[in-house]
Amino acid sequence: MAAVSFNESLASGPGDEGALVVELRDRLTEATIKCSERCLYQSAKWAAELLNSLPEVADHDSPMLGSDAPTSSYRMLSTSYDDPQEAALEAREAGKYLLAKSLFDTKEFDRCASVFLPPAVPAGGLAIFEKSKTRTPTSTPSKTRRSKPSETHSIPRLSQKSLFLALYARYLAGEKRKEEEGEMILGPTDGGMSSNRELSGLAKTLDEYFRARDAADPQIKRAQGWLEYLYGLILARSKQEELAQEWLLRAVRLNPYHWGAWEELSHLLSSVDDLNAQLSASILPQNVMTLMYQIHASIDLFSTTDSNTTITTLQSLLEIFPTSNFLLTQQALFYYHSKDFETSSSIFQELLVNDPYRLDGLDHYSNILYVMTDRPKLAFLAHLATSVDKFRPETCCVVGNYYSLCSHHEKAVMYFRRALTLDRSFLSAWTLMGHEYIELKNTHAAIESYRRAVDANRKDYRAWYGLGQAYEVLDMGFYALFYYQRAAGLRPYDAKMWQAVGSCYAKMNRVEQAIKALKRALAAGTYYETDSPAHSFNTSTSGKGKGSQARRNTGHKLLDPETLFHLAQLYERIPNEMEAARYMELCLAQETGQTSVAPTRTKTRKGVHRQNLTSPSDPPSASQNFEGDGDGDTEVLSSPSSAASDATEEVSPEHNTIDEQPGSNTGFGTGTTATTSRARLWLARYAFKNNDLDRAELLAEELCMDGFEVEEAKGLVREVRGRRDAAG
């Protein structure tokens, strides 16, 4: 891939590394100033933090002390040093620009836009006012609609910086009115009832501007990338995603150090395949920003399929930006999605020590502490975040997670609602609030919360899974199956998704499809005890998984006894007692890691079981179909490209059990559990039924010693001895 080849170029000598640092310092300084001038404060903050994470350069290497000092100073004071025409326009508009920027900073967005683009009919307000004055509801709106296009298309001669500021202010004014119309969270007018009414006018204005510019400048030499970014943003909000992606790609090529454009571009990715297509087509600029984008997009897609490349790229960038909060946060999120909670928690803790006033990403840290059930640290984090800024969405999510861990679900909902009041696009708050409503048995509110999460990000498998849970509670099996299939299509290496699909099929008496789904769960949930960061196969049926500690690394792997037991029960329903007995034997073997029997056909794909607050460790490039034949309902809603890669893969029995000789005892296993005891009881009855009295008696006596199913085991022992006496 293009990003990988550029990654190799980072490994250079000391002289080249110094030159790279000098260039990055200059570019990031320029990006910080340009973003600040255009009121893109989040992008400016990102660039400034990255700038200050660069190592110090020796004085004799600094270009500021040489003959280039005047040029560098000029770059810091002007953003149009390379375009005299733009510089002249900016100088002419300096007074108006300062007024507009001050109005923007005080959040008077309409006034800011009117400084450069005085509207004949201001958006929203005057149009409504005119209706009430004229009392002609049929004629006035039509006049307004006819006059808007001419107003939006007439663009005065402005610099690109001033035009961007005016149009961006108008866009934010529409967003502000949209939130005001929405009123309370999950209220009657919340959701799709309100929209940004400025989008269509802004899109027409920018389309007209680009047409005129392309006619005057066919080679697009004067393009800066800022207006292209704004057009892509507006198209994305208007659900024209393909066109938006095209304009955002143009924006990052023209202005690669504007992080906001990269973020918007990553939001438009639907799968890892889309990311790989962008990287392989060499349509992205060949610089450090492409590597930043690759890491951010991979982690945002919960993709650790190519984990070696991701972690190698992260380490290469950390050598250039050793103290970057952004890169360290991405590293922590990588380990978080890989279920290495200890490592992720330690990185977040280090970030908190180095910058205790930084709240970005603390909602993820609170999720980790929640999963680890570390209540003291979560309480400290909630207190710290509240003391820094209690009206930040991250703070509200941290406090909400703390109350949820304390089982105060009503208070948790209150704080998640507060987070959404502050930022309705804060995705994790919608999902977490849905989990809390599930705990409170308010299924309809949970469904609405999950739907809003899906609307915000349809790649969020947790919201799809939550919808399936909610409809399963309502005994609406077909709806639950549909949403579980969507979740499994997004995360086919997640055992919990396939267990849910198999459970739905079993309740619908579609045993064949249930067996296929549970086999996929068995393959995905294979528990690999290695030094990799993927650890946990403990299951959770609630909306949030509350814990599972990492086991010791032994280099062995286990299968989920619950899945094996359910598979055996399904084979018993067919009926196929021989295959059921094989799965019961394998379930029993998980107690000590013995490998006496293995299922006949599964798949080799590796994965780990997810907890509902965490992400799977091996998400796919795209989703896949069930193995084998079946009706159309057994197919996961997925792209066909990746289905062919897995559909025919099968393994021999040794791939399904630990790498020891049959019957060996490795000392690594689940120990005696209720599930394995039920399997032992089933096998004892099966042996008794087939006149294998010695094995039936042995298994029943083991049950008596284990303390599970004792009375039934004693009765079975008596029956065995009675039959033996009768035969003797």
C-alpha positions in Angstrom: 0.0 0.0 0.0 1.1 3.6 -0.5 1.0 4.4 3.1 3.2 1.4 3.9 5.8 2.4 1.3 5.9 5.9 2.8 6.3 4.4 6.2 9.5 2.7 5.0 10.9 6.1 4.0 10.6 7.3 7.6 13.6 5.0 8.5 16.3 7.4 7.5 19.6 8.7 8.7 20.0 11.4 11.4 20.5 14.2 8.9 17.3 13.3 7.0 15.4 13.0 10.3 16.5 16.5 11.3 15.4 17.9 7.9 12.0 16.1 8.3 11.5 17.6 11.8 12.3 21.1 10.5 9.8 20.6 7.6 7.1 19.2 9.9 7.6 22.1 12.3 7.1 24.6 9.5 4.1 22.9 8.0 2.3 22.4 11.4 3.0 26.0 12.3 1.4 27.1 9.1 -1.5 24.7 9.5 -2.2 26.0 13.1 -2.3 29.6 12.0 -4.4 29.0 8.9 -7.0 26.9 10.9 -7.1 29.5 13.6 -7.7 32.3 11.0 -10.6 30.3 9.7 -12.0 29.5 13.1 -11.4 25.8 12.7 -10.3 25.6 16.3 -10.3 21.8 16.8 -8.0 21.3 13.8 -5.8 24.2 15.0 -5.6 22.5 18.5 -4.7 19.2 16.9 -1.9 20.8 14.8 -0.6 22.8 17.7 -0.4 19.8 20.0 1.4 17.8 17.3 3.8 20.7 16.7 4.7 20.8 20.3 5.3 17.1 20.4 8.2 17.4 18.0 11.7 17.1 19.5 13.7 20.2 19.8 16.1 20.9 17.0 19.7 22.2 17.6 20.2 25.9 17.0 22.6 25.4 14.1 20.0 23.3 12.3 17.2 25.8 12.7 16.3 27.8 9.6 15.2 30.7 11.7 18.8 31.7 12.2 19.8 31.7 8.6 18.9 33.7 5.5 15.4 32.2 5.4 14.3 33.9 8.6 12.4 36.7 6.9 10.5 34.2 4.7 9.5 32.1 7.8 8.4 35.2 9.7 6.3 36.2 6.6 4.7 32.8 6.6 3.7 33.2 10.2 2.1 36.5 9.6 0.3 35.8 6.3 -1.4 32.8 4.8 -1.3 34.0 1.2 2.4 34.5 0.7 2.4 32.4 -2.4 -0.6 34.1 -4.1 -0.3 37.9 -4.5 -3.8 38.3 -5.7 -5.2 36.6 -2.6 -2.9 38.6 -0.5 -4.2 41.8 -2.0 -7.8 40.8 -1.4 -7.0 39.8 2.2 -5.3 43.2 2.8 -8.3 45.0 1.4 -10.7 43.0 3.6 -8.6 43.2 6.7 -11.0 45.4 8.7 -14.1 43.4 7.8 -12.3 40.1 8.4 -11.3 41.2 12.0 -14.9 42.2 12.6 -16.3 38.9 11.2 -13.8 36.8 13.2 -14.7 38.6 16.4 -18.4 38.0 15.8 -17.6 34.3 15.0 -15.7 34.0 18.3 -18.7 35.4 20.2 -20.9 32.8 18.4 -22.9 35.5 16.4 -22.8 33.4 13.3 -25.5 35.2 11.3 -23.8 38.6 11.9 -20.5 37.1 11.0 -21.8 35.8 7.6 -23.6 39.1 6.9 -20.3 41.0 7.1 -19.2 39.6 3.7 -22.5 38.2 2.4 -25.3 40.5 3.3 -28.4 38.5 2.6 -31.6 40.1 1.2 -33.6 37.4 3.2 -31.6 36.1 6.2 -31.8 32.3 6.6 -34.8 31.3 8.7 -35.7 34.5 10.6 -37.0 37.1 8.1 -38.7 34.5 5.9 -40.9 33.5 8.9 -41.4 37.2 9.9 -42.6 38.1 6.4 -45.2 35.4 6.4 -46.9 36.9 9.5 -46.8 40.5 8.1 -48.2 39.9 4.7 -50.7 37.2 5.7 -50.3 35.5 2.3 -49.0 32.1 3.1 -49.5 30.9 -0.5 -47.6 33.7 -2.2 -44.9 34.7 0.1 -43.1 31.3 0.4 -43.0 31.0 -3.4 -41.4 34.5 -3.7 -38.8 33.5 -1.1 -38.0 30.3 -2.9 -37.5 32.1 -6.2 -35.4 34.8 -4.7 -33.0 32.4 -2.7 -31.1 31.0 -5.7 -30.3 34.4 -7.1 -29.1 35.5 -3.7 -27.0 32.5 -3.0 -25.4 32.4 -6.4 -24.4 36.1 -6.4 -21.0 36.0 -4.7 -19.1 39.2 -4.3 -15.4 39.3 -5.1 -13.8 38.0 -1.9 -10.7 36.3 -0.8 -11.0 32.6 -0.2 -10.3 33.1 3.5 -13.2 35.6 3.9 -15.6 33.6 1.8 -14.8 30.4 3.8 -15.4 32.2 7.1 -18.7 33.7 5.9 -20.0 30.4 4.5 -18.8 28.4 7.5 -20.5 30.8 9.9 -23.7 30.4 7.9 -23.4 26.6 8.1 -22.9 26.8 11.9 -25.9 29.1 12.2 -28.0 26.5 10.6 -26.6 23.8 12.9 -27.4 26.0 15.9 -31.0 26.5 14.8 -31.3 22.8 14.2 -30.3 22.0 17.7 -32.7 24.6 19.1 -35.6 23.1 17.1 -34.8 19.7 18.5 -35.4 20.8 22.1 -34.9 18.0 24.7 -33.1 14.7 24.0 -35.5 12.0 22.8 -38.3 14.6 22.8 -41.1 14.7 20.2 -39.2 17.0 17.9 -35.8 15.3 18.4 -34.3 13.3 15.6 -35.2 13.6 11.9 -37.9 16.2 12.5 -35.3 19.0 12.5 -32.6 19.6 9.9 -30.0 22.3 8.8 -32.0 24.4 6.4 -28.8 26.2 5.2 -27.3 23.1 3.5 -29.1 23.4 0.2 -28.3 27.1 -0.2 -24.7 26.6 0.8 -24.3 23.7 -1.6 -25.7 25.8 -4.5 -23.4 28.7 -3.6 -20.3 26.6 -3.5 -21.2 24.7 -6.7 -21.7 28.0 -8.5 -18.4 29.3 -7.1 -16.4 26.3 -8.2 -18.0 26.4 -11.7 -16.9 30.0 -12.1 -13.5 29.4 -10.7 -12.8 26.3 -12.9 -13.8 28.4 -15.9 -11.4 31.2 -15.0 -8.6 28.9 -13.7 -8.8 25.5 -15.5 -5.6 24.3 -13.9 -6.9 25.2 -10.4 -3.6 26.8 -9.4 -5.2 29.1 -6.9 -7.1 26.4 -5.0 -6.2 26.2 -1.3 -8.3 23.3 -0.1 -10.5 25.1 2.5 -13.6 25.7 0.4 -13.2 22.2 -1.0 -13.3 20.9 2.6 -16.4 23.0 3.4 -18.2 21.7 0.2 -17.3 18.1 1.2 -18.6 18.7 4.7 -21.9 20.1 3.4 -22.4 17.2 1.0 -21.7 14.7 3.7 -24.3 16.3 5.9 -26.7 16.2 2.9 -26.1 12.4 2.6 -24.3 12.7 -0.7 -21.5 10.6 0.5 -19.8 9.6 -2.7 -19.6 13.2 -4.0 -18.5 14.3 -0.5 -15.7 11.8 -0.5 -14.5 13.1 -3.9 -14.3 16.7 -2.7 -12.7 15.8 0.6 -10.0 13.8 -1.2 -9.4 16.9 -3.3 -9.2 19.0 -0.1 -6.6 16.7 1.6 -4.5 16.7 -1.6 -4.5 20.5 -1.7 -4.1 21.0 2.0 -2.7 17.8 3.6 -2.1 19.3 7.1 -5.7 20.2 7.8 -6.8 17.4 10.1 -10.5 18.2 10.0 -10.7 17.1 6.4 -9.0 13.8 7.2 -11.5 13.2 10.0 -14.5 13.9 7.8 -13.0 11.6 5.2 -12.7 8.8 7.8 -16.3 9.2 8.8 -17.4 8.3 5.2 -15.6 5.0 5.3 -18.0 2.1 5.6 -15.5 -0.8 5.9 -11.8 -1.6 5.9 -12.1 -2.4 2.2 -12.8 1.3 1.5 -9.7 2.3 3.4 -7.5 -0.2 1.6 -8.9 1.0 -1.7 -7.9 4.5 -0.9 -4.4 3.5 0.2 -3.8 1.2 -2.7 -5.0 3.6 -5.4 -2.3 6.2 -4.4 -4.9 9.0 -4.4 -3.7 10.3 -1.0 -0.8 12.6 -0.5 2.5 10.8 0.3 3.4 12.3 3.7 3.1 11.8 7.4 -0.6 12.8 7.4 -1.5 9.8 5.3 0.0 7.6 8.0 -2.0 9.5 10.7 -5.1 9.0 8.7 -4.4 5.3 8.2 -4.0 4.7 11.9 -7.0 6.8 12.9 -9.3 5.2 10.3 -8.2 1.6 11.1 -8.9 2.1 14.8 -12.1 4.0 14.1 -13.3 0.9 12.1 -12.3 -1.3 15.0 -9.9 -3.0 12.6 -6.9 -4.9 14.1 -6.9 -7.5 11.3 -3.6 -6.1 10.1 -2.5 -5.3 13.7 1.3 -5.6 12.9 1.1 -2.9 10.3 -0.9 -0.6 12.6 1.4 -0.9 15.6 4.5 -0.6 13.4 3.2 2.6 11.9 2.3 3.9 15.3 5.7 3.2 16.6 7.4 4.9 13.6 5.3 8.0 14.1 6.0 8.1 17.9 9.7 8.2 17.0 9.0 11.5 15.2 6.4 12.8 17.7 7.5 11.2 20.9 5.1 13.1 23.2 2.1 13.4 20.9 -1.2 13.1 22.9 -3.0 12.1 19.8 -0.7 9.2 18.9 -0.6 7.9 22.4 -4.4 8.0 22.6 -4.6 6.1 19.3 -2.2 3.5 20.8 -4.3 3.2 23.9 -7.4 2.7 21.7 -5.6 0.1 19.7 -4.9 -2.0 22.8 -8.5 -1.2 24.1 -10.0 -2.7 20.9 -7.6 -5.6 21.2 -8.9 -6.2 24.7 -5.5 -5.6 26.4 -7.1 -3.5 29.0 -4.1 -3.3 31.3 -1.8 -1.8 28.7 -4.5 0.5 27.4 -5.3 1.7 30.9 -1.6 2.3 31.7 -1.2 4.5 28.5 -4.3 6.5 29.4 -3.0 6.9 33.0 0.3 8.2 31.6 -1.5 10.7 29.4 -3.5 11.8 32.4 -0.3 12.4 34.5 1.4 14.3 31.7 -1.7 16.5 30.9 -4.2 16.3 33.8 -6.4 19.0 32.2 -6.9 17.2 28.9 -10.3 15.6 28.7 -10.2 14.3 25.1 -10.6 10.5 25.0 -11.4 10.1 28.7 -14.8 8.6 27.9 -12.8 5.6 26.4 -10.7 5.4 29.5 -13.8 5.3 31.7 -15.1 2.4 29.5 -11.9 0.5 30.2 -12.1 1.1 33.9 -15.8 0.1 33.8 -14.9 -3.2 32.1 -12.1 -3.8 34.6 -14.6 -3.0 37.4 -12.0 -0.6 38.8 -14.4 1.5 40.9 -11.8 3.6 42.8 -10.0 4.7 39.7 -13.2 5.5 37.9 -14.4 7.5 40.9 -11.1 9.5 40.9 -11.4 10.0 37.1 -15.0 11.3 37.5 -13.9 13.7 40.2 -11.0 15.0 38.2 -13.0 15.5 35.0 -15.7 17.3 36.9 -13.2 19.6 38.5 -11.7 20.5 35.1 -15.0 21.0 33.2 -18.3 19.6 34.2 -20.0 20.7 31.0 -18.0 18.6 28.6 -19.6 15.5 26.9 -16.5 13.4 28.0 -17.0 14.4 31.6 -20.7 13.5 31.5 -19.9 10.0 30.1 -17.2 9.4 32.7 -19.7 10.3 35.5 -22.4 8.2 33.8 -20.2 5.2 33.7 -19.3 5.6 37.4 -23.0 5.7 38.3 -23.7 2.7 36.1 -21.0 0.7 37.8 -22.6 1.6 41.1 -25.9 0.3 39.7 -27.5 3.8 39.8 -28.9 3.6 36.3 -31.3 6.5 36.6 -28.4 8.9 37.4 -26.3 7.3 34.7 -29.1 8.1 32.2 -29.3 11.7 33.4 -25.6 12.2 32.7 -25.7 10.6 29.3 -28.6 12.8 28.4 -26.6 15.8 29.6 -23.7 14.7 27.3 -26.0 14.5 24.4 -27.5 17.9 25.2 -24.0 19.3 24.9 -23.2 17.4 21.8 -25.9 15.4 20.0 -23.3 13.8 17.7 -21.5 12.2 20.7 -21.9 8.6 19.5 -20.8 6.7 22.6 -23.4 8.5 24.8 -26.2 7.3 22.6 -25.0 3.7 22.9 -24.3 3.9 26.6 -27.7 5.4 27.3 -29.3 2.5 25.4 -27.4 0.1 27.6 -28.8 1.8 30.7 -32.3 1.8 29.4 -31.9 -2.0 28.8 -30.9 -2.3 32.5 -34.0 -0.2 33.5 -36.2 -2.5 31.4 -37.3 0.6 29.3 -37.1 -1.2 26.0 -38.7 1.4 23.8 -36.3 4.2 25.0 -33.4 1.8 24.5 -34.5 1.1 21.0 -34.7 4.8 20.2 -31.3 5.4 21.7 -29.7 2.7 19.7 -31.5 4.0 16.5 -30.0 7.4 17.1 -26.6 5.8 17.5 -27.0 3.9 14.2 -28.1 7.2 12.5 -24.9 8.9 13.8 -22.7 6.0 12.7 -24.1 3.0 11.0 -20.7 1.2 11.4 -21.3 1.0 15.2 -21.9 -2.7 15.7 -22.7 -2.2 19.4 -25.8 -0.2 18.5 -27.0 -2.9 16.0 -26.4 -5.6 18.7 -28.3 -3.5 21.3 -31.3 -3.2 18.9 -31.2 -7.0 18.6 -31.2 -7.4 22.4 -34.1 -5.0 22.8 -36.3 -6.7 20.2 -35.4 -10.1 21.7 -36.7 -8.9 25.1 -39.9 -7.9 23.3 -40.1 -11.5 21.8 -39.9 -10.1 18.3 -37.6 -12.7 17.0 -37.5 -11.8 13.3 -36.6 -8.2 14.1 -33.9 -9.3 16.6 -32.5 -11.7 14.0 -32.3 -8.9 11.4 -30.3 -6.6 13.8 -28.1 -9.4 15.0 -27.3 -10.3 11.4 -26.3 -6.6 10.8 -24.0 -6.7 13.8 -22.5 -10.0 12.7 -22.1 -8.6 9.2 -20.0 -5.8 10.7 -18.1 -8.0 13.1 -17.9 -11.6 11.8 -15.0 -12.4 14.0 -16.9 -11.6 17.1 -18.3 -14.7 18.8 -21.0 -12.9 20.7 -22.6 -11.8 17.5 -22.9 -15.4 16.2 -24.1 -16.7 19.5 -26.9 -14.2 19.3 -27.8 -15.2 15.7 -27.7 -18.9 16.7 -29.9 -18.3 19.7 -32.5 -16.5 17.5 -32.5 -19.4 15.0 -32.8 -21.9 17.8 -35.9 -20.1 19.2 -37.4 -20.1 15.7 -36.8 -23.9 15.4 -34.4 -23.4 12.5 -31.9 -25.8 13.9 -29.7 -26.2 10.9 -29.1 -22.5 10.6 -28.6 -22.3 14.4 -25.8 -24.9 14.2 -24.1 -23.1 11.4 -24.2 -19.8 13.4 -22.9 -21.4 16.6 -20.1 -23.1 14.7 -19.0 -19.6 13.5 -19.2 -18.5 17.1 -17.1 -21.4 18.2 -14.5 -20.6 15.6 -14.5 -16.8 16.3 -14.5 -17.4 20.1 -11.4 -19.6 20.1 -9.4 -18.4 23.1 -5.8 -17.9 22.2 -3.6 -17.5 25.3 -0.6 -15.9 23.6 1.4 -12.8 24.1 -0.8 -10.9 21.7 -3.2 -8.4 23.2 -6.3 -10.5 22.6 -7.5 -11.9 25.8 -11.1 -12.7 27.0 -13.7 -15.2 26.3 -15.9 -14.6 29.3 -19.4 -14.0 28.1 -22.0 -11.4 29.2 -25.6 -11.3 28.3 -26.4 -7.9 29.6 -26.1 -4.7 27.7 -22.7 -4.1 29.2 -20.1 -6.6 30.0 -18.8 -6.2 33.6 -15.6 -7.6 33.6 -13.3 -10.3 32.7 -9.7 -10.3 33.8 -7.0 -11.4 31.5 -5.8 -14.9 32.1 -2.2 -15.9 32.3 -0.3 -16.4 29.1 0.3 -20.0 28.4 0.3 -20.3 24.6 -2.8 -22.6 24.7 -6.3 -22.0 23.4 -9.7 -23.0 24.7 -13.2 -23.3 23.2 -16.2 -21.8 24.8 -18.0 -24.5 26.8 -21.3 -22.8 26.6 -21.2 -22.8 22.8 -20.1 -26.4 22.7 -22.9 -27.4 25.0 -25.5 -25.5 23.0 -24.2 -27.1 19.8 -24.6 -30.5 21.4 -28.2 -29.7 22.4 -29.0 -28.7 18.9 -27.6 -31.9 17.4 -29.7 -33.8 20.0 -32.8 -32.0 18.6 -32.1 -33.1 15.0 -31.6 -35.9 16.3 -27.9 -36.8 15.9 -26.8 -38.2 19.2 -23.3 -39.3 18.0 -22.4 -35.7 17.0 -24.0 -34.4 20.2 -21.8 -36.7 22.2 -18.7 -35.5 20.4 -19.5 -31.9 21.3 -20.3 -32.9 24.9 -17.0 -34.6 25.2 -15.2 -31.5 23.9 -17.1 -29.3 26.3 -16.0 -31.6 29.1 -12.4 -31.5 27.9 -12.3 -27.7 28.4 -12.1 -28.2 32.2 -8.4 -29.2 32.1 -7.4 -28.5 28.5 -7.7 -32.2 27.4 -8.2 -32.8 23.7 -9.9 -36.1 23.5 -12.5 -35.3 20.9 -13.0 -32.5 18.4 -15.9 -31.4 16.2 -15.8 -32.5 12.7 -16.1 -29.3 10.8 -15.4 -25.7 11.8 -13.4 -22.8 10.5 -9.9 -21.6 11.3 -10.6 -17.9 11.7 -9.4 -16.7 15.0 -11.1 -14.2 17.3 -12.1 -13.5 20.8 -15.4 -13.0 22.5 -16.4 -9.4 22.9 -17.8 -7.6 25.9 -20.5 -5.1 25.1 -18.5 -2.0 26.0 -15.4 -3.2 24.0 -14.6 -3.9 20.5 -13.6 -7.2 18.9 -9.9 -8.0 18.5 -10.1 -9.3 14.9 -12.7 -7.4 12.9 -12.9 -8.3 9.2 -12.3 -6.4 6.1 -16.0 -7.0 5.4 -18.7 -9.4 6.6 -19.2 -12.9 5.4 -21.9 -15.5 4.8 -22.7 -18.6 6.8 -20.8 -21.7 5.8 -22.6 -24.4 3.9 -25.9 -24.3 2.1 -29.0 -22.7 3.4 -31.9 -20.4 2.6 -31.5 -16.8 2.0 -32.2 -15.9 5.6 -29.0 -17.4 6.8 -26.9 -14.9 4.9 -25.4 -12.1 6.8 -26.0 -8.6 5.3 -22.5 -8.2 3.9 -20.4 -7.6 0.8 -19.7 -10.7 -1.3 -16.1 -9.9 -1.7 -14.9 -11.3 1.6 -17.4 -14.1 1.8 -15.5 -16.2 -0.6 -12.3 -15.9 1.4 -13.7 -17.8 4.4 -16.7 -19.8 3.2 -14.7 -22.9 2.2 -12.1 -22.9 5.0 -12.3 -26.0 7.2 -9.9 -27.4 9.7 -8.9 -30.7 11.0 -9.7 -31.5 14.6 -6.3 -30.4 15.9 -7.1 -26.8 14.9 -10.1 -26.8 17.3 -8.2 -28.0 20.4 -5.0 -27.2 22.1 -1.8 -28.5 20.5 -1.3 -31.6 22.7 -1.8 -35.3 22.1 -5.3 -36.6 22.6 -6.1 -37.2 26.2 -3.3 -35.1 27.5 -3.8 -32.9 30.5 -2.1 -29.5 30.1 -3.3 -28.0 33.4 -4.9 -25.1 31.5 -8.6 -25.0 31.4 -11.8 -23.5 32.8 -12.1 -25.8 35.7 -15.3 -27.4 36.8 -18.2 -25.2 35.9 -22.0 -25.6 35.8 -21.9 -26.0 32.1 -19.2 -28.7 32.1 -21.0 -30.5 34.9 -24.2 -30.5 32.8 -22.2 -32.0 29.9 -20.8 -34.7 32.3 -24.3 -35.6 33.4 -25.4 -35.8 29.8 -22.5 -38.0 28.9 -23.2 -40.3 31.9 -26.8 -40.8 30.8 -25.6 -41.3 27.3 -23.1 -44.0 28.4 -25.8 -45.6 30.6 -28.2 -45.7 27.6 -25.5 -47.4 25.5 -24.8 -49.9 28.3 -21.3 -48.4 29.0 -21.9 -48.9 32.8 -18.3 -48.3 33.9 -18.0 -44.9 32.2 -21.5 -43.9 33.4 -20.6 -44.8 37.0 -17.3 -42.9 36.7 -18.9 -39.8 35.4 -21.7 -39.8 37.9 -19.2 -40.3 40.8 -17.2 -37.3 39.5 -20.3 -35.3 39.6 -20.9 -36.2 43.2 -17.4 -35.0 44.1 -17.7 -31.8 42.1 -20.8 -30.7 43.9 -22.9 -30.1 40.8 -26.1 -32.1 40.0 -25.4 -34.2 43.0 -28.9 -35.7 43.5 -29.3 -36.7 39.8 -25.8 -38.2 39.9 -26.5 -40.3 43.0 -29.7 -41.5 41.3 -27.8 -42.5 38.2 -25.2 -44.4 40.3 -28.0 -46.4 41.9 -29.4 -47.2 38.5 -26.1 -48.3 37.2 -25.5 -50.6 40.2 -29.0 -51.9 39.9 -28.6 -52.8 36.3 -25.2 -54.4 37.0 -26.7 -56.5 39.8 -29.5 -57.5 37.6 -27.1 -58.6 34.9 -24.7 -60.4 37.3 
